[in-house]
């Protein structure tokens, strides 16, 4: 069945965005990534679930630090 409305192909959109990103200079790529990180941080800061996200983030950080300490202890670093 042919629909009268055509939706963009998501794969093509992603491919075009990736190509556009690759055409940027390394400095522009870094700036773009930093903008995305800042947007994510702003979304987290303004989220009604901020406290839960901070607790989860801290739990991940604690687990990472424990893994590093264990690795360093095991290999004498």
LUMLUMDREN-2810 file (N, C-alpha, C; in Angstrom, 1 decimal):
<atoms>
<atom><aa>X</aa><ch>A</ch><at>N</at><xx>0.8</xx><yy>-1.2</yy><zz>0.0</zz></atom>
<atom><aa>X</aa><ch>A</ch><at>CA</at><xx>0.0</xx><yy>0.0</yy><zz>0.0</zz></atom>
<atom><aa>X</aa><ch>A</ch><at>C</at><xx>0.9</xx><yy>1.2</yy><zz>0.0</zz></atom>
<atom><aa>X</aa><ch>A</ch><at>N</at><xx>0.6</xx><yy>2.1</yy><zz>-0.9</zz></atom>
<atom><aa>X</aa><ch>A</ch><at>CA</at><xx>1.4</xx><yy>3.4</yy><zz>-1.0</zz></atom>
<atom><aa>X</aa><ch>A</ch><at>C</at><xx>0.8</xx><yy>4.5</yy><zz>-0.2</zz></atom>
<atom><aa>X</aa><ch>A</ch><at>N</at><xx>1.5</xx><yy>5.1</yy><zz>0.7</zz></atom>
<atom><aa>X</aa><ch>A</ch><at>CA</at><xx>1.0</xx><yy>6.1</yy><zz>1.5</zz></atom>
<atom><aa>X</aa><ch>A</ch><at>C</at><xx>1.1</xx><yy>7.5</yy><zz>0.8</zz></atom>
<atom><aa>X</aa><ch>A</ch><at>N</at><xx>0.1</xx><yy>8.4</yy><zz>0.9</zz></atom>
<atom><aa>X</aa><ch>A</ch><at>CA</at><xx>0.2</xx><yy>9.6</yy><zz>0.2</zz></atom>
<atom><aa>X</aa><ch>A</ch><at>C</at><xx>1.3</xx><yy>10.6</yy><zz>0.9</zz></atom>
<atom><aa>X</aa><ch>A</ch><at>N</at><xx>1.7</xx><yy>10.3</yy><zz>2.1</zz></atom>
<atom><aa>X</aa><ch>A</ch><at>CA</at><xx>2.7</xx><yy>11.1</yy><zz>2.7</zz></atom>
<atom><aa>X</aa><ch>A</ch><at>C</at><xx>4.0</xx><yy>10.3</yy><zz>2.7</zz></atom>
<atom><aa>X</aa><ch>A</ch><at>N</at><xx>5.1</xx><yy>11.0</yy><zz>2.3</zz></atom>
<atom><aa>X</aa><ch>A</ch><at>CA</at><xx>6.4</xx><yy>10.4</yy><zz>2.3</zz></atom>
<atom><aa>X</aa><ch>A</ch><at>C</at><xx>7.2</xx><yy>10.9</yy><zz>3.5</zz></atom>
<atom><aa>X</aa><ch>A</ch><at>N</at><xx>7.7</xx><yy>10.0</yy><zz>4.2</zz></atom>
<atom><aa>X</aa><ch>A</ch><at>CA</at><xx>8.6</xx><yy>10.4</yy><zz>5.4</zz></atom>
<atom><aa>X</aa><ch>A</ch><at>C</at><xx>10.0</xx><yy>10.2</yy><zz>5.0</zz></atom>
<atom><aa>X</aa><ch>A</ch><at>N</at><xx>10.9</xx><yy>11.1</yy><zz>5.5</zz></atom>
<atom><aa>X</aa><ch>A</ch><at>CA</at><xx>12.3</xx><yy>11.0</yy><zz>5.1</zz></atom>
<atom><aa>X</aa><ch>A</ch><at>C</at><xx>12.9</xx><yy>9.7</yy><zz>5.7</zz></atom>
<atom><aa>X</aa><ch>A</ch><at>N</at><xx>13.8</xx><yy>9.2</yy><zz>4.9</zz></atom>
<atom><aa>X</aa><ch>A</ch><at>CA</at><xx>14.5</xx><yy>7.9</yy><zz>5.3</zz></atom>
<atom><aa>X</aa><ch>A</ch><at>C</at><xx>15.5</xx><yy>8.3</yy><zz>6.4</zz></atom>
<atom><aa>X</aa><ch>A</ch><at>N</at><xx>15.4</xx><yy>7.8</yy><zz>7.6</zz></atom>
<atom><aa>X</aa><ch>A</ch><at>CA</at><xx>16.2</xx><yy>8.1</yy><zz>8.7</zz></atom>
<atom><aa>X</aa><ch>A</ch><at>C</at><xx>17.7</xx><yy>7.8</yy><zz>8.4</zz></atom>
<atom><aa>X</aa><ch>A</ch><at>N</at><xx>17.9</xx><yy>6.7</yy><zz>7.7</zz></atom>
<atom><aa>X</aa><ch>A</ch><at>CA</at><xx>19.3</xx><yy>6.3</yy><zz>7.4</zz></atom>
<atom><aa>X</aa><ch>A</ch><at>C</at><xx>20.0</xx><yy>7.4</yy><zz>6.5</zz></atom>
<atom><aa>X</aa><ch>A</ch><at>N</at><xx>19.2</xx><yy>7.9</yy><zz>5.6</zz></atom>
<atom><aa>X</aa><ch>A</ch><at>CA</at><xx>19.7</xx><yy>9.0</yy><zz>4.7</zz></atom>
<atom><aa>X</aa><ch>A</ch><at>C</at><xx>20.0</xx><yy>10.2</yy><zz>5.5</zz></atom>
<atom><aa>X</aa><ch>A</ch><at>N</at><xx>19.1</xx><yy>10.6</yy><zz>6.4</zz></atom>
<atom><aa>X</aa><ch>A</ch><at>CA</at><xx>19.4</xx><yy>11.8</yy><zz>7.3</zz></atom>
<atom><aa>X</aa><ch>A</ch><at>C</at><xx>20.6</xx><yy>11.6</yy><zz>8.1</zz></atom>
<atom><aa>X</aa><ch>A</ch><at>N</at><xx>20.8</xx><yy>10.5</yy><zz>8.7</zz></atom>
<atom><aa>X</aa><ch>A</ch><at>CA</at><xx>22.0</xx><yy>10.2</yy><zz>9.5</zz></atom>
<atom><aa>X</aa><ch>A</ch><at>C</at><xx>23.3</xx><yy>10.3</yy><zz>8.6</zz></atom>
<atom><aa>X</aa><ch>A</ch><at>N</at><xx>23.2</xx><yy>9.7</yy><zz>7.4</zz></atom>
<atom><aa>X</aa><ch>A</ch><at>CA</at><xx>24.3</xx><yy>9.6</yy><zz>6.5</zz></atom>
<atom><aa>X</aa><ch>A</ch><at>C</at><xx>24.7</xx><yy>11.1</yy><zz>6.1</zz></atom>
<atom><aa>X</aa><ch>A</ch><at>N</at><xx>23.7</xx><yy>11.9</yy><zz>5.8</zz></atom>
<atom><aa>X</aa><ch>A</ch><at>CA</at><xx>24.0</xx><yy>13.3</yy><zz>5.4</zz></atom>
<atom><aa>X</aa><ch>A</ch><at>C</at><xx>24.6</xx><yy>14.1</yy><zz>6.6</zz></atom>
<atom><aa>X</aa><ch>A</ch><at>N</at><xx>24.1</xx><yy>13.9</yy><zz>7.8</zz></atom>
<atom><aa>X</aa><ch>A</ch><at>CA</at><xx>24.7</xx><yy>14.6</yy><zz>8.9</zz></atom>
<atom><aa>X</aa><ch>A</ch><at>C</at><xx>26.1</xx><yy>14.1</yy><zz>9.2</zz></atom>
<atom><aa>X</aa><ch>A</ch><at>N</at><xx>26.4</xx><yy>12.8</yy><zz>9.0</zz></atom>
<atom><aa>X</aa><ch>A</ch><at>CA</at><xx>27.7</xx><yy>12.3</yy><zz>9.2</zz></atom>
<atom><aa>X</aa><ch>A</ch><at>C</at><xx>28.7</xx><yy>12.9</yy><zz>8.2</zz></atom>
<atom><aa>X</aa><ch>A</ch><at>N</at><xx>28.2</xx><yy>13.0</yy><zz>6.9</zz></atom>
<atom><aa>X</aa><ch>A</ch><at>CA</at><xx>29.1</xx><yy>13.6</yy><zz>5.9</zz></atom>
<atom><aa>X</aa><ch>A</ch><at>C</at><xx>29.3</xx><yy>15.1</yy><zz>6.2</zz></atom>
<atom><aa>X</aa><ch>A</ch><at>N</at><xx>28.3</xx><yy>15.8</yy><zz>6.6</zz></atom>
<atom><aa>X</aa><ch>A</ch><at>CA</at><xx>28.4</xx><yy>17.2</yy><zz>6.9</zz></atom>
<atom><aa>X</aa><ch>A</ch><at>C</at><xx>29.4</xx><yy>17.4</yy><zz>8.1</zz></atom>
<atom><aa>X</aa><ch>A</ch><at>N</at><xx>29.4</xx><yy>16.5</yy><zz>9.1</zz></atom>
<atom><aa>X</aa><ch>A</ch><at>CA</at><xx>30.3</xx><yy>16.6</yy><zz>10.2</zz></atom>
<atom><aa>X</aa><ch>A</ch><at>C</at><xx>31.7</xx><yy>16.3</yy><zz>9.8</zz></atom>
<atom><aa>X</aa><ch>A</ch><at>N</at><xx>31.9</xx><yy>15.4</yy><zz>8.9</zz></atom>
<atom><aa>X</aa><ch>A</ch><at>CA</at><xx>33.3</xx><yy>15.0</yy><zz>8.4</zz></atom>
<atom><aa>X</aa><ch>A</ch><at>C</at><xx>33.9</xx><yy>16.2</yy><zz>7.6</zz></atom>
<atom><aa>X</aa><ch>A</ch><at>N</at><xx>33.0</xx><yy>17.0</yy><zz>6.9</zz></atom>
<atom><aa>X</aa><ch>A</ch><at>CA</at><xx>33.5</xx><yy>18.1</yy><zz>6.2</zz></atom>
<atom><aa>X</aa><ch>A</ch><at>C</at><xx>34.0</xx><yy>19.3</yy><zz>7.1</zz></atom>
<atom><aa>X</aa><ch>A</ch><at>N</at><xx>33.7</xx><yy>19.2</yy><zz>8.3</zz></atom>
<atom><aa>X</aa><ch>A</ch><at>CA</at><xx>34.1</xx><yy>20.3</yy><zz>9.2</zz></atom>
<atom><aa>X</aa><ch>A</ch><at>C</at><xx>35.6</xx><yy>20.2</yy><zz>9.5</zz></atom>
<atom><aa>X</aa><ch>A</ch><at>N</at><xx>36.2</xx><yy>21.3</yy><zz>9.9</zz></atom>
<atom><aa>X</aa><ch>A</ch><at>CA</at><xx>37.6</xx><yy>21.2</yy><zz>10.3</zz></atom>
<atom><aa>X</aa><ch>A</ch><at>C</at><xx>37.7</xx><yy>20.6</yy><zz>11.7</zz></atom>
<atom><aa>X</aa><ch>A</ch><at>N</at><xx>38.8</xx><yy>20.1</yy><zz>12.1</zz></atom>
<atom><aa>X</aa><ch>A</ch><at>CA</at><xx>38.9</xx><yy>19.5</yy><zz>13.5</zz></atom>
<atom><aa>X</aa><ch>A</ch><at>C</at><xx>38.4</xx><yy>20.5</yy><zz>14.6</zz></atom>
<atom><aa>X</aa><ch>A</ch><at>N</at><xx>38.8</xx><yy>21.7</yy><zz>14.4</zz></atom>
<atom><aa>X</aa><ch>A</ch><at>CA</at><xx>38.3</xx><yy>22.7</yy><zz>15.4</zz></atom>
<atom><aa>X</aa><ch>A</ch><at>C</at><xx>36.8</xx><yy>22.9</yy><zz>15.4</zz></atom>
<atom><aa>X</aa><ch>A</ch><at>N</at><xx>36.2</xx><yy>22.8</yy><zz>14.2</zz></atom>
<atom><aa>X</aa><ch>A</ch><at>CA</at><xx>34.7</xx><yy>22.9</yy><zz>14.1</zz></atom>
<atom><aa>X</aa><ch>A</ch><at>C</at><xx>34.1</xx><yy>21.7</yy><zz>14.7</zz></atom>
<atom><aa>X</aa><ch>A</ch><at>N</at><xx>34.7</xx><yy>20.5</yy><zz>14.4</zz></atom>
<atom><aa>X</aa><ch>A</ch><at>CA</at><xx>34.2</xx><yy>19.3</yy><zz>15.0</zz></atom>
<atom><aa>X</aa><ch>A</ch><at>C</at><xx>34.2</xx><yy>19.3</yy><zz>16.5</zz></atom>
<atom><aa>X</aa><ch>A</ch><at>N</at><xx>35.3</xx><yy>19.8</yy><zz>17.1</zz></atom>
<atom><aa>X</aa><ch>A</ch><at>CA</at><xx>35.4</xx><yy>19.9</yy><zz>18.5</zz></atom>
<atom><aa>X</aa><ch>A</ch><at>C</at><xx>34.4</xx><yy>20.8</yy><zz>19.1</zz></atom>
<atom><aa>X</aa><ch>A</ch><at>N</at><xx>34.2</xx><yy>22.0</yy><zz>18.5</zz></atom>
<atom><aa>X</aa><ch>A</ch><at>CA</at><xx>33.2</xx><yy>23.0</yy><zz>18.9</zz></atom>
<atom><aa>X</aa><ch>A</ch><at>C</at><xx>31.8</xx><yy>22.4</yy><zz>18.9</zz></atom>
<atom><aa>X</aa><ch>A</ch><at>N</at><xx>31.6</xx><yy>21.6</yy><zz>17.8</zz></atom>
<atom><aa>X</aa><ch>A</ch><at>CA</at><xx>30.2</xx><yy>21.0</yy><zz>17.7</zz></atom>
<atom><aa>X</aa><ch>A</ch><at>C</at><xx>30.0</xx><yy>20.0</yy><zz>18.8</zz></atom>
<atom><aa>X</aa><ch>A</ch><at>N</at><xx>31.0</xx><yy>19.2</yy><zz>19.1</zz></atom>
<atom><aa>X</aa><ch>A</ch><at>CA</at><xx>30.8</xx><yy>18.2</yy><zz>20.1</zz></atom>
<atom><aa>X</aa><ch>A</ch><at>C</at><xx>30.7</xx><yy>18.9</yy><zz>21.5</zz></atom>
<atom><aa>X</aa><ch>A</ch><at>N</at><xx>31.4</xx><yy>19.9</yy><zz>21.7</zz></atom>
<atom><aa>X</aa><ch>A</ch><at>CA</at><xx>31.3</xx><yy>20.7</yy><zz>23.0</zz></atom>
<atom><aa>X</aa><ch>A</ch><at>C</at><xx>29.9</xx><yy>21.3</yy><zz>23.1</zz></atom>
<atom><aa>X</aa><ch>A</ch><at>N</at><xx>29.3</xx><yy>21.7</yy><zz>22.0</zz></atom>
<atom><aa>X</aa><ch>A</ch><at>CA</at><xx>28.0</xx><yy>22.3</yy><zz>22.1</zz></atom>
<atom><aa>X</aa><ch>A</ch><at>C</at><xx>27.0</xx><yy>21.2</yy><zz>22.4</zz></atom>
<atom><aa>X</aa><ch>A</ch><at>N</at><xx>27.1</xx><yy>20.0</yy><zz>21.9</zz></atom>
<atom><aa>X</aa><ch>A</ch><at>CA</at><xx>26.2</xx><yy>18.9</yy><zz>22.2</zz></atom>
<atom><aa>X</aa><ch>A</ch><at>C</at><xx>26.4</xx><yy>18.5</yy><zz>23.7</zz></atom>
<atom><aa>X</aa><ch>A</ch><at>N</at><xx>27.6</xx><yy>18.5</yy><zz>24.2</zz></atom>
<atom><aa>X</aa><ch>A</ch><at>CA</at><xx>27.8</xx><yy>18.2</yy><zz>25.6</zz></atom>
<atom><aa>X</aa><ch>A</ch><at>C</at><xx>27.2</xx><yy>19.2</yy><zz>26.5</zz></atom>
<atom><aa>X</aa><ch>A</ch><at>N</at><xx>27.3</xx><yy>20.5</yy><zz>26.1</zz></atom>
<atom><aa>X</aa><ch>A</ch><at>CA</at><xx>26.7</xx><yy>21.6</yy><zz>26.9</zz></atom>
<atom><aa>X</aa><ch>A</ch><at>C</at><xx>25.2</xx><yy>21.5</yy><zz>26.9</zz></atom>
<atom><aa>X</aa><ch>A</ch><at>N</at><xx>24.6</xx><yy>21.2</yy><zz>25.7</zz></atom>
<atom><aa>X</aa><ch>A</ch><at>CA</at><xx>23.2</xx><yy>21.0</yy><zz>25.6</zz></atom>
<atom><aa>X</aa><ch>A</ch><at>C</at><xx>22.7</xx><yy>19.9</yy><zz>26.6</zz></atom>
<atom><aa>X</aa><ch>A</ch><at>N</at><xx>23.4</xx><yy>18.8</yy><zz>26.6</zz></atom>
<atom><aa>X</aa><ch>A</ch><at>CA</at><xx>23.1</xx><yy>17.7</yy><zz>27.5</zz></atom>
<atom><aa>X</aa><ch>A</ch><at>C</at><xx>23.2</xx><yy>18.1</yy><zz>28.9</zz></atom>
<atom><aa>X</aa><ch>A</ch><at>N</at><xx>24.2</xx><yy>18.8</yy><zz>29.3</zz></atom>
<atom><aa>X</aa><ch>A</ch><at>CA</at><xx>24.4</xx><yy>19.3</yy><zz>30.7</zz></atom>
<atom><aa>X</aa><ch>A</ch><at>C</at><xx>23.2</xx><yy>20.2</yy><zz>31.0</zz></atom>
<atom><aa>X</aa><ch>A</ch><at>N</at><xx>22.8</xx><yy>21.1</yy><zz>30.1</zz></atom>
<atom><aa>X</aa><ch>A</ch><at>CA</at><xx>21.7</xx><yy>22.0</yy><zz>30.4</zz></atom>
<atom><aa>X</aa><ch>A</ch><at>C</at><xx>20.4</xx><yy>21.2</yy><zz>30.6</zz></atom>
<atom><aa>X</aa><ch>A</ch><at>N</at><xx>20.2</xx><yy>20.2</yy><zz>29.8</zz></atom>
<atom><aa>X</aa><ch>A</ch><at>CA</at><xx>19.0</xx><yy>19.4</yy><zz>29.9</zz></atom>
<atom><aa>X</aa><ch>A</ch><at>C</at><xx>19.0</xx><yy>18.7</yy><zz>31.2</zz></atom>
<atom><aa>X</aa><ch>A</ch><at>N</at><xx>20.1</xx><yy>18.2</yy><zz>31.6</zz></atom>
<atom><aa>X</aa><ch>A</ch><at>CA</at><xx>20.2</xx><yy>17.5</yy><zz>32.9</zz></atom>
<atom><aa>X</aa><ch>A</ch><at>C</at><xx>19.9</xx><yy>18.5</yy><zz>34.1</zz></atom>
<atom><aa>X</aa><ch>A</ch><at>N</at><xx>20.5</xx><yy>19.7</yy><zz>34.0</zz></atom>
<atom><aa>X</aa><ch>A</ch><at>CA</at><xx>20.4</xx><yy>20.7</yy><zz>35.0</zz></atom>
<atom><aa>X</aa><ch>A</ch><at>C</at><xx>18.9</xx><yy>21.1</yy><zz>35.2</zz></atom>
<atom><aa>X</aa><ch>A</ch><at>N</at><xx>18.2</xx><yy>21.2</yy><zz>34.1</zz></atom>
<atom><aa>X</aa><ch>A</ch><at>CA</at><xx>16.8</xx><yy>21.7</yy><zz>34.1</zz></atom>
<atom><aa>X</aa><ch>A</ch><at>C</at><xx>15.8</xx><yy>20.5</yy><zz>34.2</zz></atom>
<atom><aa>X</aa><ch>A</ch><at>N</at><xx>16.2</xx><yy>19.3</yy><zz>34.3</zz></atom>
<atom><aa>X</aa><ch>A</ch><at>CA</at><xx>15.3</xx><yy>18.2</yy><zz>34.3</zz></atom>
<atom><aa>X</aa><ch>A</ch><at>C</at><xx>14.7</xx><yy>18.1</yy><zz>35.7</zz></atom>
<atom><aa>X</aa><ch>A</ch><at>N</at><xx>13.4</xx><yy>17.6</yy><zz>35.7</zz></atom>
<atom><aa>X</aa><ch>A</ch><at>CA</at><xx>12.7</xx><yy>17.4</yy><zz>37.0</zz></atom>
<atom><aa>X</aa><ch>A</ch><at>C</at><xx>13.3</xx><yy>16.1</yy><zz>37.7</zz></atom>
<atom><aa>X</aa><ch>A</ch><at>N</at><xx>14.1</xx><yy>15.3</yy><zz>36.9</zz></atom>
<atom><aa>X</aa><ch>A</ch><at>CA</at><xx>14.7</xx><yy>14.1</yy><zz>37.5</zz></atom>
<atom><aa>X</aa><ch>A</ch><at>C</at><xx>16.2</xx><yy>14.3</yy><zz>37.8</zz></atom>
<atom><aa>X</aa><ch>A</ch><at>N</at><xx>16.6</xx><yy>15.6</yy><zz>38.0</zz></atom>
<atom><aa>X</aa><ch>A</ch><at>CA</at><xx>18.0</xx><yy>15.9</yy><zz>38.2</zz></atom>
<atom><aa>X</aa><ch>A</ch><at>C</at><xx>18.6</xx><yy>15.2</yy><zz>39.3</zz></atom>
<atom><aa>X</aa><ch>A</ch><at>N</at><xx>18.0</xx><yy>15.1</yy><zz>40.4</zz></atom>
<atom><aa>X</aa><ch>A</ch><at>CA</at><xx>18.6</xx><yy>14.4</yy><zz>41.6</zz></atom>
<atom><aa>X</aa><ch>A</ch><at>C</at><xx>18.8</xx><yy>13.0</yy><zz>41.3</zz></atom>
<atom><aa>X</aa><ch>A</ch><at>N</at><xx>17.9</xx><yy>12.3</yy><zz>40.7</zz></atom>
<atom><aa>X</aa><ch>A</ch><at>CA</at><xx>18.1</xx><yy>10.9</yy><zz>40.3</zz></atom>
<atom><aa>X</aa><ch>A</ch><at>C</at><xx>19.3</xx><yy>10.7</yy><zz>39.4</zz></atom>
<atom><aa>X</aa><ch>A</ch><at>N</at><xx>19.4</xx><yy>11.6</yy><zz>38.4</zz></atom>
<atom><aa>X</aa><ch>A</ch><at>CA</at><xx>20.5</xx><yy>11.5</yy><zz>37.4</zz></atom>
<atom><aa>X</aa><ch>A</ch><at>C</at><xx>21.8</xx><yy>11.8</yy><zz>38.1</zz></atom>
<atom><aa>X</aa><ch>A</ch><at>N</at><xx>21.8</xx><yy>12.7</yy><zz>39.0</zz></atom>
<atom><aa>X</aa><ch>A</ch><at>CA</at><xx>23.1</xx><yy>13.0</yy><zz>39.8</zz></atom>
<atom><aa>X</aa><ch>A</ch><at>C</at><xx>23.5</xx><yy>11.8</yy><zz>40.6</zz></atom>
<atom><aa>X</aa><ch>A</ch><at>N</at><xx>22.5</xx><yy>11.1</yy><zz>41.3</zz></atom>
<atom><aa>X</aa><ch>A</ch><at>CA</at><xx>22.8</xx><yy>9.9</yy><zz>42.1</zz></atom>
<atom><aa>X</aa><ch>A</ch><at>C</at><xx>23.4</xx><yy>8.8</yy><zz>41.2</zz></atom>
<atom><aa>X</aa><ch>A</ch><at>N</at><xx>22.8</xx><yy>8.6</yy><zz>40.0</zz></atom>
<atom><aa>X</aa><ch>A</ch><at>CA</at><xx>23.2</xx><yy>7.6</yy><zz>39.1</zz></atom>
<atom><aa>X</aa><ch>A</ch><at>C</at><xx>24.6</xx><yy>7.9</yy><zz>38.6</zz></atom>
<atom><aa>X</aa><ch>A</ch><at>N</at><xx>24.8</xx><yy>9.2</yy><zz>38.2</zz></atom>
<atom><aa>X</aa><ch>A</ch><at>CA</at><xx>26.1</xx><yy>9.6</yy><zz>37.8</zz></atom>
<atom><aa>X</aa><ch>A</ch><at>C</at><xx>27.2</xx><yy>9.4</yy><zz>38.8</zz></atom>
<atom><aa>X</aa><ch>A</ch><at>N</at><xx>26.9</xx><yy>9.7</yy><zz>40.1</zz></atom>
<atom><aa>X</aa><ch>A</ch><at>CA</at><xx>27.8</xx><yy>9.5</yy><zz>41.2</zz></atom>
<atom><aa>X</aa><ch>A</ch><at>C</at><xx>28.1</xx><yy>8.0</yy><zz>41.4</zz></atom>
<atom><aa>X</aa><ch>A</ch><at>N</at><xx>27.1</xx><yy>7.2</yy><zz>41.3</zz></atom>
<atom><aa>X</aa><ch>A</ch><at>CA</at><xx>27.3</xx><yy>5.7</yy><zz>41.4</zz></atom>
<atom><aa>X</aa><ch>A</ch><at>C</at><xx>28.2</xx><yy>5.2</yy><zz>40.3</zz></atom>
<atom><aa>X</aa><ch>A</ch><at>N</at><xx>28.0</xx><yy>5.7</yy><zz>39.1</zz></atom>
<atom><aa>X</aa><ch>A</ch><at>CA</at><xx>28.9</xx><yy>5.3</yy><zz>38.0</zz></atom>
<atom><aa>X</aa><ch>A</ch><at>C</at><xx>30.4</xx><yy>5.8</yy><zz>38.3</zz></atom>
<atom><aa>X</aa><ch>A</ch><at>N</at><xx>30.5</xx><yy>7.0</yy><zz>38.8</zz></atom>
<atom><aa>X</aa><ch>A</ch><at>CA</at><xx>31.8</xx><yy>7.5</yy><zz>39.1</zz></atom>
<atom><aa>X</aa><ch>A</ch><at>C</at><xx>32.5</xx><yy>6.7</yy><zz>40.2</zz></atom>
<atom><aa>X</aa><ch>A</ch><at>N</at><xx>31.7</xx><yy>6.4</yy><zz>41.2</zz></atom>
<atom><aa>X</aa><ch>A</ch><at>CA</at><xx>32.2</xx><yy>5.6</yy><zz>42.3</zz></atom>
<atom><aa>X</aa><ch>A</ch><at>C</at><xx>32.7</xx><yy>4.2</yy><zz>41.8</zz></atom>
<atom><aa>X</aa><ch>A</ch><at>N</at><xx>31.9</xx><yy>3.6</yy><zz>41.0</zz></atom>
<atom><aa>X</aa><ch>A</ch><at>CA</at><xx>32.2</xx><yy>2.2</yy><zz>40.4</zz></atom>
<atom><aa>X</aa><ch>A</ch><at>C</at><xx>33.5</xx><yy>2.3</yy><zz>39.6</zz></atom>
<atom><aa>X</aa><ch>A</ch><at>N</at><xx>33.6</xx><yy>3.4</yy><zz>38.8</zz></atom>
<atom><aa>X</aa><ch>A</ch><at>CA</at><xx>34.8</xx><yy>3.6</yy><zz>38.0</zz></atom>
<atom><aa>X</aa><ch>A</ch><at>C</at><xx>36.1</xx><yy>3.8</yy><zz>38.8</zz></atom>
<atom><aa>X</aa><ch>A</ch><at>N</at><xx>35.9</xx><yy>4.6</yy><zz>39.9</zz></atom>
<atom><aa>X</aa><ch>A</ch><at>CA</at><xx>37.1</xx><yy>4.8</yy><zz>40.8</zz></atom>
<atom><aa>X</aa><ch>A</ch><at>C</at><xx>37.5</xx><yy>3.5</yy><zz>41.5</zz></atom>
<atom><aa>X</aa><ch>A</ch><at>N</at><xx>36.5</xx><yy>2.7</yy><zz>41.9</zz></atom>
<atom><aa>X</aa><ch>A</ch><at>CA</at><xx>36.8</xx><yy>1.4</yy><zz>42.6</zz></atom>
<atom><aa>X</aa><ch>A</ch><at>C</at><xx>37.5</xx><yy>0.5</yy><zz>41.6</zz></atom>
<atom><aa>X</aa><ch>A</ch><at>N</at><xx>37.1</xx><yy>0.4</yy><zz>40.4</zz></atom>
<atom><aa>X</aa><ch>A</ch><at>CA</at><xx>37.7</xx><yy>-0.4</yy><zz>39.4</zz></atom>
<atom><aa>X</aa><ch>A</ch><at>C</at><xx>39.1</xx><yy>0.0</yy><zz>39.1</zz></atom>
<atom><aa>X</aa><ch>A</ch><at>N</at><xx>39.4</xx><yy>1.3</yy><zz>39.1</zz></atom>
<atom><aa>X</aa><ch>A</ch><at>CA</at><xx>40.7</xx><yy>1.8</yy><zz>38.9</zz></atom>
<atom><aa>X</aa><ch>A</ch><at>C</at><xx>41.6</xx><yy>1.5</yy><zz>40.1</zz></atom>
<atom><aa>X</aa><ch>A</ch><at>N</at><xx>41.1</xx><yy>1.7</yy><zz>41.3</zz></atom>
<atom><aa>X</aa><ch>A</ch><at>CA</at><xx>41.9</xx><yy>1.3</yy><zz>42.5</zz></atom>
<atom><aa>X</aa><ch>A</ch><at>C</at><xx>42.2</xx><yy>-0.2</yy><zz>42.5</zz></atom>
<atom><aa>X</aa><ch>A</ch><at>N</at><xx>41.3</xx><yy>-1.0</yy><zz>42.2</zz></atom>
<atom><aa>X</aa><ch>A</ch><at>CA</at><xx>41.5</xx><yy>-2.4</yy><zz>42.2</zz></atom>
<atom><aa>X</aa><ch>A</ch><at>C</at><xx>42.5</xx><yy>-2.8</yy><zz>41.1</zz></atom>
<atom><aa>X</aa><ch>A</ch><at>N</at><xx>42.5</xx><yy>-2.2</yy><zz>39.9</zz></atom>
<atom><aa>X</aa><ch>A</ch><at>CA</at><xx>43.4</xx><yy>-2.5</yy><zz>38.9</zz></atom>
<atom><aa>X</aa><ch>A</ch><at>C</at><xx>44.8</xx><yy>-2.0</yy><zz>39.3</zz></atom>
<atom><aa>X</aa><ch>A</ch><at>N</at><xx>44.9</xx><yy>-0.8</yy><zz>39.8</zz></atom>
<atom><aa>X</aa><ch>A</ch><at>CA</at><xx>46.2</xx><yy>-0.3</yy><zz>40.2</zz></atom>
<atom><aa>X</aa><ch>A</ch><at>C</at><xx>46.8</xx><yy>-1.2</yy><zz>41.4</zz></atom>
<atom><aa>X</aa><ch>A</ch><at>N</at><xx>46.0</xx><yy>-1.6</yy><zz>42.3</zz></atom>
<atom><aa>X</aa><ch>A</ch><at>CA</at><xx>46.4</xx><yy>-2.5</yy><zz>43.4</zz></atom>
<atom><aa>X</aa><ch>A</ch><at>C</at><xx>46.9</xx><yy>-3.8</yy><zz>42.9</zz></atom>
<atom><aa>X</aa><ch>A</ch><at>N</at><xx>46.2</xx><yy>-4.4</yy><zz>41.9</zz></atom>
<atom><aa>X</aa><ch>A</ch><at>CA</at><xx>46.5</xx><yy>-5.7</yy><zz>41.4</zz></atom>
<atom><aa>X</aa><ch>A</ch><at>C</at><xx>47.9</xx><yy>-5.6</yy><zz>40.6</zz></atom>
<atom><aa>X</aa><ch>A</ch><at>N</at><xx>48.2</xx><yy>-4.5</yy><zz>40.0</zz></atom>
<atom><aa>X</aa><ch>A</ch><at>CA</at><xx>49.4</xx><yy>-4.4</yy><zz>39.1</zz></atom>
<atom><aa>X</aa><ch>A</ch><at>C</at><xx>50.5</xx><yy>-3.6</yy><zz>39.8</zz></atom>
<atom><aa>X</aa><ch>A</ch><at>N</at><xx>50.3</xx><yy>-3.2</yy><zz>41.0</zz></atom>
<atom><aa>X</aa><ch>A</ch><at>CA</at><xx>51.3</xx><yy>-2.5</yy><zz>41.8</zz></atom>
<atom><aa>X</aa><ch>A</ch><at>C</at><xx>51.6</xx><yy>-1.1</yy><zz>41.3</zz></atom>
<atom><aa>X</aa><ch>A</ch><at>N</at><xx>50.6</xx><yy>-0.4</yy><zz>40.9</zz></atom>
<atom><aa>X</aa><ch>A</ch><at>CA</at><xx>50.8</xx><yy>0.9</yy><zz>40.4</zz></atom>
<atom><aa>X</aa><ch>A</ch><at>C</at><xx>50.5</xx><yy>1.9</yy><zz>41.5</zz></atom>
</atoms>
